[in-house]
Amino acid sequence: MNLIFLFLIYVIQVYQWVFIVYLLLSWFPVNRNNFLVRMIDSVCEPLYSFFLRFLPRLIIGPIDLSPIYVFIFLEVLRRLLGFLMMSTFS
């Protein structure tokens, strides 16, 4: 059971890094038909668009801070899994 929690925490951390790459790719003109770019888009876009459907965009000047919704959600989920892991095995 401990390995399952650790694996899920690891998957969330990897997803956070992939989401950072997704955000960086949006800043640069890249070929959107590239396999790697399409894969990153297909992994990150559903969660990001889910939050944008229910929460307003956080745009301050030219900067869009809306991706912070995803990071807050993933961090809360990661900490919740860590808490559950500690509480079930203590």
C-alpha positions in Angstrom: 0.0 0.0 0.0 2.9 2.3 0.8 4.3 1.8 -2.7 1.0 2.8 -4.3 1.0 6.1 -2.4 4.6 6.7 -3.3 3.9 5.9 -6.9 0.9 8.3 -7.0 3.0 11.1 -5.4 5.7 10.5 -8.0 3.2 10.6 -10.9 1.9 13.9 -9.6 5.4 15.3 -9.4 6.1 14.2 -13.0 2.8 15.7 -14.1 3.8 19.0 -12.5 7.0 19.1 -14.5 5.2 18.1 -17.7 2.7 20.9 -17.1 5.7 23.4 -16.7 6.9 22.2 -20.1 3.4 22.7 -21.5 3.4 26.3 -20.2 6.9 27.0 -21.6 5.8 25.6 -25.0 3.0 28.1 -25.1 5.5 30.9 -24.9 7.5 29.9 -28.0 6.5 29.3 -31.6 6.8 25.5 -31.9 5.4 23.1 -34.4 2.1 21.9 -32.9 2.2 18.9 -35.2 5.2 17.5 -33.5 4.5 14.2 -31.8 6.0 15.2 -28.4 4.2 18.6 -28.4 0.9 16.9 -29.2 1.4 14.3 -26.5 2.2 17.0 -23.9 -0.9 19.0 -25.0 -3.1 15.9 -24.8 -1.9 15.2 -21.3 -2.1 18.7 -19.9 -5.0 20.4 -21.8 -7.9 18.4 -20.2 -7.0 19.2 -16.6 -6.2 22.8 -17.5 -9.4 23.4 -19.5 -11.4 21.7 -16.7 -10.3 24.4 -14.2 -10.9 27.2 -16.8 -14.4 26.0 -17.3 -15.3 26.7 -13.6 -12.9 29.3 -12.5 -12.2 32.7 -14.0 -8.9 33.5 -15.8 -6.4 35.3 -13.6 -4.9 37.8 -16.0 -2.7 40.5 -14.6 -1.4 42.7 -17.4 0.1 40.5 -20.1 0.6 37.6 -17.7 -2.0 34.8 -17.4 -1.8 33.3 -13.9 -4.6 30.8 -14.5 -2.2 27.8 -14.5 -1.7 28.3 -10.8 -5.1 26.6 -10.3 -3.6 23.4 -11.7 -0.5 23.7 -9.5 -2.5 24.3 -6.3 -4.7 21.4 -7.1 -1.8 19.0 -7.7 0.1 20.2 -4.7 -3.0 19.7 -2.4 -3.5 16.3 -3.9 0.1 15.4 -3.4 0.1 16.5 0.2 -3.2 14.7 0.9 -1.7 11.5 -0.4 1.4 12.0 1.7 -0.8 12.6 4.7 -2.9 9.5 4.0 0.3 7.5 3.6 1.6 8.7 6.9 -1.7 8.2 8.7 -2.3 4.7 7.4 1.2 3.4 8.3 1.8 5.1 11.7 
